């Protein structure tokens, strides 16, 4: 198991590369949604793509960082 007791931050974004930061996740999702409209020009495809993008955003921008922080803090309490 990974030792989290010596991590300086419980913020997941401090450990991710530039291409995996919140701004890049948001930008990629916007590009996918807009591109689906320009490529297919069908609203139902754009709605499906945008819905999937929003699910992706909720997981990676809200749930995943919160779960990481809770896990790290729990591991640090156990270590101390």
N, CA, C and O atoms as CSV, one atom per row, in Angstrom:
chain,resi,resn,atom,element,x,y,z
A,1,UNK,N,N,0.835,-1.178,0.000
A,1,UNK,CA,C,0.000,0.000,0.000
A,1,UNK,C,C,0.880,1.242,0.000
A,1,UNK,O,O,1.968,1.235,0.575
A,2,UNK,N,N,0.423,2.281,-0.627
A,2,UNK,CA,C,1.176,3.527,-0.714
A,2,UNK,C,C,1.187,4.237,0.623
A,2,UNK,O,O,0.188,4.252,1.342
A,3,UNK,N,N,2.334,4.827,0.950
A,3,UNK,CA,C,2.469,5.572,2.192
A,3,UNK,C,C,2.088,7.028,1.943
A,3,UNK,O,O,2.797,7.753,1.245
A,4,UNK,N,N,0.958,7.451,2.523
A,4,UNK,CA,C,0.477,8.816,2.344
A,4,UNK,C,C,0.813,9.711,3.524
A,4,UNK,O,O,0.388,10.866,3.547
A,5,UNK,N,N,1.539,9.233,4.476
A,5,UNK,CA,C,1.808,10.021,5.677
A,5,UNK,C,C,2.765,11.180,5.413
A,5,UNK,O,O,2.783,12.140,6.183
A,6,UNK,N,N,3.554,11.116,4.354
A,6,UNK,CA,C,4.516,12.182,4.094
A,6,UNK,C,C,4.119,13.104,2.940
A,6,UNK,O,O,4.937,13.905,2.489
A,7,UNK,N,N,2.895,13.006,2.463
A,7,UNK,CA,C,2.439,13.896,1.402
A,7,UNK,C,C,2.296,15.313,1.958
A,7,UNK,O,O,1.816,15.510,3.074
A,8,UNK,N,N,2.716,16.281,1.172
A,8,UNK,CA,C,2.626,17.674,1.597
A,8,UNK,C,C,1.213,18.220,1.448
A,8,UNK,O,O,0.836,19.151,2.160
A,9,UNK,N,N,0.437,17.666,0.551
A,9,UNK,CA,C,-0.889,18.185,0.274
A,9,UNK,C,C,-1.858,17.031,0.041
A,9,UNK,O,O,-1.481,15.980,-0.478
A,10,UNK,N,N,-3.099,17.244,0.428
A,10,UNK,CA,C,-4.133,16.254,0.130
A,10,UNK,C,C,-4.931,16.675,-1.104
A,10,UNK,O,O,-5.990,16.117,-1.391
A,11,UNK,N,N,-4.410,17.664,-1.825
A,11,UNK,CA,C,-5.036,18.145,-3.054
A,11,UNK,C,C,-4.503,17.321,-4.229
A,11,UNK,O,O,-3.314,17.378,-4.542
A,12,UNK,N,N,-5.375,16.567,-4.868
A,12,UNK,CA,C,-4.972,15.671,-5.965
A,12,UNK,C,C,-4.317,16.425,-7.109
A,12,UNK,O,O,-3.453,15.874,-7.792
A,13,UNK,N,N,-4.710,17.683,-7.336
A,13,UNK,CA,C,-4.204,18.434,-8.476
A,13,UNK,C,C,-2.736,18.811,-8.308
A,13,UNK,O,O,-2.072,19.152,-9.286
A,14,UNK,N,N,-2.230,18.755,-7.099
A,14,UNK,CA,C,-0.806,19.013,-6.878
A,14,UNK,C,C,0.071,17.886,-7.422
A,14,UNK,O,O,1.274,18.071,-7.604
A,15,UNK,N,N,-0.517,16.736,-7.680
A,15,UNK,CA,C,0.238,15.557,-8.119
A,15,UNK,C,C,-0.036,15.172,-9.573
A,15,UNK,O,O,0.543,14.212,-10.080
A,16,UNK,N,N,-0.901,15.901,-10.231
A,16,UNK,CA,C,-1.250,15.597,-11.617
A,16,UNK,C,C,-0.444,16.468,-12.586
A,16,UNK,O,O,-0.094,17.601,-12.256
A,17,UNK,N,N,-0.150,15.941,-13.782
A,17,UNK,CA,C,0.569,16.753,-14.787
A,17,UNK,C,C,-0.323,17.863,-15.333
A,17,UNK,O,O,-1.530,17.881,-15.094
A,18,UNK,N,N,0.293,18.793,-16.073
A,18,UNK,CA,C,-0.439,19.949,-16.616
A,18,UNK,C,C,-1.628,19.548,-17.476
A,18,UNK,O,O,-2.665,20.211,-17.449
A,19,UNK,N,N,-1.489,18.481,-18.231
A,19,UNK,CA,C,-2.558,18.093,-19.139
A,19,UNK,C,C,-3.731,17.428,-18.413
A,19,UNK,O,O,-4.756,17.145,-19.032
A,20,UNK,N,N,-3.591,17.180,-17.121
A,20,UNK,CA,C,-4.651,16.546,-16.333
A,20,UNK,C,C,-5.072,17.454,-15.178
A,20,UNK,O,O,-5.283,16.985,-14.059
A,21,UNK,N,N,-5.191,18.737,-15.448
A,21,UNK,CA,C,-5.616,19.724,-14.462
A,21,UNK,C,C,-7.078,20.089,-14.742
A,21,UNK,O,O,-7.590,19.806,-15.825
A,22,UNK,N,N,-7.749,20.714,-13.774
A,22,UNK,CA,C,-9.168,21.053,-13.995
A,22,UNK,C,C,-9.413,21.875,-15.260
A,22,UNK,O,O,-10.395,21.642,-15.964
A,23,UNK,N,N,-8.539,22.829,-15.554
A,23,UNK,CA,C,-8.743,23.658,-16.743
A,23,UNK,C,C,-8.702,22.811,-18.020
A,23,UNK,O,O,-9.462,23.061,-18.957
A,24,UNK,N,N,-7.822,21.816,-18.056
A,24,UNK,CA,C,-7.733,20.999,-19.267
A,24,UNK,C,C,-8.910,20.039,-19.384
A,24,UNK,O,O,-9.349,19.723,-20.490
A,25,UNK,N,N,-9.420,19.574,-18.248
A,25,UNK,CA,C,-10.598,18.705,-18.263
A,25,UNK,C,C,-11.808,19.492,-18.742
A,25,UNK,O,O,-12.588,19.001,-19.558
A,26,UNK,N,N,-11.967,20.710,-18.237
A,26,UNK,CA,C,-13.081,21.560,-18.689
A,26,UNK,C,C,-12.958,21.899,-20.167
A,26,UNK,O,O,-13.934,21.802,-20.911
A,27,UNK,N,N,-11.775,22.293,-20.594
A,27,UNK,CA,C,-11.554,22.664,-21.990
A,27,UNK,C,C,-11.818,21.487,-22.928
A,27,UNK,O,O,-12.450,21.654,-23.971
A,28,UNK,N,N,-11.347,20.324,-22.567
A,28,UNK,CA,C,-11.568,19.137,-23.400
A,28,UNK,C,C,-13.055,18.814,-23.509
A,28,UNK,O,O,-13.542,18.484,-24.591
A,29,UNK,N,N,-13.772,18.907,-22.400
A,29,UNK,CA,C,-15.213,18.644,-22.432
A,29,UNK,C,C,-15.958,19.622,-23.302
A,29,UNK,O,O,-16.864,19.237,-24.042
A,30,UNK,N,N,-15.582,20.899,-23.220
A,30,UNK,CA,C,-16.225,21.919,-24.054
A,30,UNK,C,C,-15.936,21.655,-25.528
A,30,UNK,O,O,-16.829,21.754,-26.370
A,31,UNK,N,N,-14.689,21.320,-25.832
A,31,UNK,CA,C,-14.313,21.030,-27.222
A,31,UNK,C,C,-15.103,19.839,-27.754
A,31,UNK,O,O,-15.592,19.883,-28.883
A,32,UNK,N,N,-15.236,18.786,-26.970
A,32,UNK,CA,C,-15.996,17.614,-27.417
A,32,UNK,C,C,-17.453,17.974,-27.688
A,32,UNK,O,O,-18.024,17.563,-28.698
A,33,UNK,N,N,-18.052,18.746,-26.778
A,33,UNK,CA,C,-19.460,19.120,-26.959
A,33,UNK,C,C,-19.661,19.986,-28.188
A,33,UNK,O,O,-20.576,19.740,-28.974
A,34,UNK,N,N,-18.829,20.985,-28.363
A,34,UNK,CA,C,-18.948,21.880,-29.521
A,34,UNK,C,C,-18.635,21.122,-30.814
A,34,UNK,O,O,-19.311,21.305,-31.826
A,35,UNK,N,N,-17.622,20.284,-30.774
A,35,UNK,CA,C,-17.253,19.518,-31.967
A,35,UNK,C,C,-18.371,18.576,-32.392
A,35,UNK,O,O,-18.602,18.385,-33.586
A,36,UNK,N,N,-19.065,17.986,-31.423
A,36,UNK,CA,C,-20.165,17.084,-31.798
A,36,UNK,C,C,-21.251,17.831,-32.563
A,36,UNK,O,O,-21.882,17.270,-33.459
A,37,UNK,N,N,-21.470,19.098,-32.210
A,37,UNK,CA,C,-22.464,19.888,-32.940
A,37,UNK,C,C,-21.974,20.215,-34.348
A,37,UNK,O,O,-22.721,20.080,-35.317
A,38,UNK,N,N,-20.717,20.646,-34.458
A,38,UNK,CA,C,-20.199,21.031,-35.774
A,38,UNK,C,C,-20.022,19.831,-36.700
A,38,UNK,O,O,-20.189,19.965,-37.912
A,39,UNK,N,N,-19.693,18.683,-36.164
A,39,UNK,CA,C,-19.482,17.503,-37.008
A,39,UNK,C,C,-20.801,16.890,-37.450
A,39,UNK,O,O,-20.989,16.608,-38.634
A,40,UNK,N,N,-21.723,16.679,-36.501
A,40,UNK,CA,C,-22.961,15.974,-36.813
A,40,UNK,C,C,-24.149,16.901,-37.061
A,40,UNK,O,O,-25.073,16.547,-37.793
A,41,UNK,N,N,-24.127,18.071,-36.459
A,41,UNK,CA,C,-25.213,19.044,-36.591
A,41,UNK,C,C,-26.566,18.439,-36.225
A,41,UNK,O,O,-27.593,18.750,-36.829
A,42,UNK,N,N,-26.534,17.568,-35.218
A,42,UNK,CA,C,-27.752,16.938,-34.698
A,42,UNK,C,C,-27.809,17.185,-33.196
A,42,UNK,O,O,-26.877,16.853,-32.464
A,43,UNK,N,N,-28.902,17.764,-32.755
A,43,UNK,CA,C,-29.001,18.147,-31.351
A,43,UNK,C,C,-28.977,16.927,-30.421
A,43,UNK,O,O,-28.418,17.001,-29.327
A,44,UNK,N,N,-29.572,15.820,-30.839
A,44,UNK,CA,C,-29.635,14.669,-29.939
A,44,UNK,C,C,-28.253,14.065,-29.704
A,44,UNK,O,O,-27.982,13.564,-28.612
A,45,UNK,N,N,-27.382,14.102,-30.696
A,45,UNK,CA,C,-26.006,13.620,-30.495
A,45,UNK,C,C,-25.258,14.577,-29.577
A,45,UNK,O,O,-24.514,14.138,-28.699
A,46,UNK,N,N,-25.445,15.863,-29.769
A,46,UNK,CA,C,-24.789,16.856,-28.922
A,46,UNK,C,C,-25.270,16.735,-27.479
A,46,UNK,O,O,-24.473,16.882,-26.552
A,47,UNK,N,N,-26.541,16.474,-27.278
A,47,UNK,CA,C,-27.073,16.298,-25.919
A,47,UNK,C,C,-26.457,15.060,-25.267
A,47,UNK,O,O,-26.094,15.099,-24.091
A,48,UNK,N,N,-26.339,13.979,-26.008
A,48,UNK,CA,C,-25.736,12.761,-25.467
A,48,UNK,C,C,-24.268,12.995,-25.119
A,48,UNK,O,O,-23.820,12.637,-24.030
A,49,UNK,N,N,-23.527,13.590,-26.036
A,49,UNK,CA,C,-22.110,13.871,-25.787
A,49,UNK,C,C,-21.953,14.808,-24.602
A,49,UNK,O,O,-21.110,14.576,-23.735
A,50,UNK,N,N,-22.755,15.864,-24.555
A,50,UNK,CA,C,-22.663,16.823,-23.452
A,50,UNK,C,C,-23.038,16.189,-22.119
A,50,UNK,O,O,-22.445,16.511,-21.089
A,51,UNK,N,N,-24.009,15.301,-22.132
A,51,UNK,CA,C,-24.378,14.593,-20.898
A,51,UNK,C,C,-23.236,13.715,-20.402
A,51,UNK,O,O,-22.945,13.682,-19.206
A,52,UNK,N,N,-22.598,13.014,-21.312
A,52,UNK,CA,C,-21.452,12.182,-20.926
A,52,UNK,C,C,-20.296,13.031,-20.406
A,52,UNK,O,O,-19.608,12.649,-19.459
A,53,UNK,N,N,-20.093,14.175,-21.032
A,53,UNK,CA,C,-19.055,15.101,-20.582
A,53,UNK,C,C,-19.362,15.586,-19.169
A,53,UNK,O,O,-18.464,15.664,-18.331
A,54,UNK,N,N,-20.609,15.908,-18.904
A,54,UNK,CA,C,-20.978,16.392,-17.574
A,54,UNK,C,C,-20.804,15.310,-16.513
A,54,UNK,O,O,-20.389,15.605,-15.392
A,55,UNK,N,N,-21.116,14.068,-16.852
A,55,UNK,CA,C,-20.872,12.957,-15.926
A,55,UNK,C,C,-19.376,12.840,-15.651
A,55,UNK,O,O,-18.966,12.650,-14.506
A,56,UNK,N,N,-18.572,12.953,-16.686
A,56,UNK,CA,C,-17.121,12.908,-16.568
A,56,UNK,C,C,-16.628,14.037,-15.657
A,56,UNK,O,O,-15.780,13.815,-14.792
A,57,UNK,N,N,-17.161,15.248,-15.856
A,57,UNK,CA,C,-16.776,16.395,-15.031
A,57,UNK,C,C,-17.129,16.170,-13.565
A,57,UNK,O,O,-16.311,16.421,-12.681
A,58,UNK,N,N,-18.344,15.698,-13.308
A,58,UNK,CA,C,-18.763,15.471,-11.915
A,58,UNK,C,C,-17.824,14.486,-11.247
A,58,UNK,O,O,-17.415,14.695,-10.104
A,59,UNK,N,N,-17.483,13.426,-11.937
A,59,UNK,CA,C,-16.588,12.443,-11.329
A,59,UNK,C,C,-15.186,13.013,-11.122
A,59,UNK,O,O,-14.676,13.005,-10.002
A,60,UNK,N,N,-14.568,13.501,-12.176
A,60,UNK,CA,C,-13.160,13.901,-12.095
A,60,UNK,C,C,-12.923,15.253,-11.444
A,60,UNK,O,O,-11.824,15.494,-10.945
A,61,UNK,N,N,-13.902,16.143,-11.427
A,61,UNK,CA,C,-13.692,17.470,-10.852
A,61,UNK,C,C,-14.296,17.619,-9.459
A,61,UNK,O,O,-13.913,18.524,-8.718
A,62,UNK,N,N,-15.227,16.751,-9.095
A,62,UNK,CA,C,-15.870,16.867,-7.786
A,62,UNK,C,C,-15.630,15.630,-6.925
A,62,UNK,O,O,-15.064,15.726,-5.836
A,63,UNK,N,N,-16.060,14.473,-7.414
A,63,UNK,CA,C,-16.005,13.263,-6.588
A,63,UNK,C,C,-14.581,12.754,-6.358
A,63,UNK,O,O,-14.192,12.496,-5.219
A,64,UNK,N,N,-13.816,12.612,-7.415
A,64,UNK,CA,C,-12.468,12.062,-7.308
A,64,UNK,C,C,-11.564,12.874,-6.387
A,64,UNK,O,O,-10.905,12.282,-5.533
A,65,UNK,N,N,-11.498,14.211,-6.514
A,65,UNK,CA,C,-10.656,14.979,-5.585
A,65,UNK,C,C,-11.118,14.859,-4.129
A,65,UNK,O,O,-10.293,14.785,-3.220
A,66,UNK,N,N,-12.424,14.838,-3.912
A,66,UNK,CA,C,-12.946,14.704,-2.552
A,66,UNK,C,C,-12.578,13.344,-1.956
A,66,UNK,O,O,-12.150,13.260,-0.805
A,67,UNK,N,N,-12.746,12.288,-2.741
A,67,UNK,CA,C,-12.400,10.952,-2.264
A,67,UNK,C,C,-10.906,10.819,-1.985
A,67,UNK,O,O,-10.510,10.192,-1.002
A,68,UNK,N,N,-10.083,11.405,-2.842
A,68,UNK,CA,C,-8.633,11.372,-2.628
A,68,UNK,C,C,-8.269,12.086,-1.331
A,68,UNK,O,O,-7.481,11.573,-0.536
A,69,UNK,N,N,-8.836,13.256,-1.122
A,69,UNK,CA,C,-8.541,14.021,0.088
A,69,UNK,C,C,-8.950,13.248,1.334
A,69,UNK,O,O,-8.185,13.172,2.295
A,70,UNK,N,N,-10.141,12.676,1.328
A,70,UNK,CA,C,-10.604,11.893,2.471
A,70,UNK,C,C,-9.693,10.695,2.723
A,70,UNK,O,O,-9.357,10.394,3.868
A,71,UNK,N,N,-9.298,10.019,1.655
A,71,UNK,CA,C,-8.435,8.853,1.801
A,71,UNK,C,C,-7.075,9.233,2.376
A,71,UNK,O,O,-6.581,8.569,3.287
A,72,UNK,N,N,-6.472,10.286,1.856
A,72,UNK,CA,C,-5.160,10.718,2.328
A,72,UNK,C,C,-5.243,11.127,3.788
A,72,UNK,O,O,-4.392,10.741,4.589
A,73,UNK,N,N,-6.251,11.898,4.140
A,73,UNK,CA,C,-6.391,12.335,5.533
A,73,UNK,C,C,-6.610,11.154,6.466
A,73,UNK,O,O,-6.082,11.138,7.578
A,74,UNK,N,N,-7.373,10.179,6.032
A,74,UNK,CA,C,-7.589,8.976,6.845
A,74,UNK,C,C,-6.281,8.211,7.020
A,74,UNK,O,O,-5.965,7.774,8.127
A,75,UNK,N,N,-5.522,8.045,5.949
A,75,UNK,CA,C,-4.247,7.341,6.024
A,75,UNK,C,C,-3.260,8.083,6.933
A,75,UNK,O,O,-2.503,7.454,7.673
A,76,UNK,N,N,-3.268,9.398,6.879
A,76,UNK,CA,C,-2.371,10.181,7.729
A,76,UNK,C,C,-2.751,10.045,9.199
A,76,UNK,O,O,-1.875,9.987,10.061
A,77,UNK,N,N,-4.064,9.992,9.497
A,77,UNK,CA,C,-4.504,9.796,10.886
A,77,UNK,C,C,-4.084,8.423,11.382
A,77,UNK,O,O,-3.658,8.270,12.527
A,78,UNK,N,N,-4.206,7.434,10.522
A,78,UNK,CA,C,-3.825,6.064,10.914
A,78,UNK,C,C,-2.318,5.995,11.157
A,78,UNK,O,O,-1.876,5.336,12.098
A,79,UNK,N,N,-1.531,6.662,10.329
A,79,UNK,CA,C,-0.069,6.632,10.459
A,79,UNK,C,C,0.397,7.328,11.721
A,79,UNK,O,O,1.416,6.940,12.293
A,80,UNK,N,N,-0.319,8.346,12.172
A,80,UNK,CA,C,0.120,9.132,13.330
A,80,UNK,C,C,-0.407,8.590,14.604
A,80,UNK,O,O,-0.129,9.138,15.670
